[in-house]
Amino acid sequence: MAKTRQRRSAQFKFQVALAALKEQKTLSQLASEYDVHPAQIAQWKKYLLEGGDSLFGQQRVREHHAQSAREAELFEQIGRLKMELEWLKKKADRFG
């Protein structure tokens, strides 16, 4: 009977890959300890060596996109407020 696919968190993957990188235990020992296939651990270790834990999770990318969208919204609002201020200054000069 086949196992169902499990989704692992970025933190879990990082922890397992780091344990593999330390080489205190074999891949087989780590696989039985964490209930993950040895080939998967080797792949996570390779990813860790290539670029760190940011490759396992997309949280930083999402945060960056959210921050960029917020900044764009704020710059747009600043532009509108500057235009309104200039318009009000012109109108105030007529009366003052």
C-alpha positions as CSV (number, residue, x, y, z in Angstrom):
1,M,0.0,0.0,0.0
2,A,1.4,3.4,-1.0
3,K,2.0,6.2,1.5
4,T,0.2,9.4,1.0
5,R,2.4,12.4,0.1
6,Q,3.3,14.6,3.0
7,R,4.1,18.3,2.8
8,R,7.1,19.3,4.8
9,S,7.7,22.8,6.1
10,A,10.7,24.8,5.1
11,Q,12.0,24.7,8.6
12,F,11.8,20.9,8.7
13,K,13.6,20.6,5.4
14,F,16.3,23.0,6.6
15,Q,16.7,21.0,9.8
16,V,17.0,17.7,8.0
17,A,19.4,19.1,5.4
18,L,21.5,20.7,8.1
19,A,21.7,17.4,10.0
20,A,22.8,15.7,6.7
21,L,25.4,18.4,6.2
22,K,26.9,17.8,9.6
23,E,27.5,14.2,8.6
24,Q,27.2,12.9,12.2
25,K,24.7,10.2,11.0
26,T,24.3,8.4,7.7
27,L,21.6,9.3,5.2
28,S,19.9,6.0,6.1
29,Q,19.9,6.8,9.8
30,L,18.5,10.3,9.2
31,A,15.9,8.8,6.8
32,S,14.6,6.5,9.5
33,E,14.8,9.1,12.2
34,Y,12.8,11.8,10.2
35,D,10.7,9.3,8.2
36,V,11.9,10.7,4.8
37,H,13.5,8.9,1.9
38,P,17.3,9.1,1.8
39,A,17.3,10.5,-1.8
40,Q,15.0,13.3,-0.6
41,I,17.5,14.2,2.2
42,A,20.3,14.2,-0.3
43,Q,18.3,16.6,-2.6
44,W,17.6,18.9,0.4
45,K,21.2,18.9,1.3
46,K,22.2,19.8,-2.2
47,Y,19.7,22.7,-2.2
48,L,21.1,23.9,1.2
49,L,24.6,23.9,-0.2
50,E,23.5,25.8,-3.3
51,G,21.4,28.5,-1.7
52,G,20.2,28.1,1.8
53,D,16.8,27.7,3.3
54,S,15.2,30.4,1.2
55,L,15.0,27.9,-1.6
56,F,12.6,25.7,0.5
57,G,10.1,28.3,1.3
58,Q,8.6,31.1,-0.7
59,Q,7.7,33.2,2.3
60,R,10.4,35.8,1.7
61,V,9.3,36.2,-1.9
62,R,5.7,36.7,-0.9
63,E,6.7,39.2,1.8
64,H,8.8,41.1,-0.8
65,H,5.9,41.3,-3.2
66,A,3.5,42.5,-0.5
67,Q,6.0,45.1,0.6
68,S,6.5,46.3,-3.0
69,A,2.8,46.5,-3.5
70,R,2.4,48.5,-0.3
71,E,5.2,50.9,-1.3
72,A,3.6,51.5,-4.7
73,E,0.3,52.3,-3.1
74,L,1.9,54.7,-0.7
75,F,3.9,56.5,-3.5
76,E,0.7,56.8,-5.4
77,Q,-1.1,58.3,-2.4
78,I,1.8,60.7,-1.9
79,G,1.6,61.9,-5.5
80,R,-2.2,62.5,-5.1
81,L,-1.7,64.4,-1.9
82,K,1.0,66.6,-3.5
83,M,-1.3,67.4,-6.4
84,E,-4.1,68.3,-4.1
85,L,-1.8,70.5,-2.0
86,E,-0.6,72.4,-5.1
87,W,-4.2,72.9,-6.2
88,L,-5.2,74.2,-2.8
89,K,-2.2,76.6,-2.8
90,K,-3.4,78.0,-6.2
91,K,-6.9,78.5,-4.9
92,A,-5.8,80.1,-1.7
93,D,-3.7,82.6,-3.6
94,R,-6.8,83.9,-5.3
95,F,-8.4,84.7,-1.9
96,G,-5.3,85.8,0.0
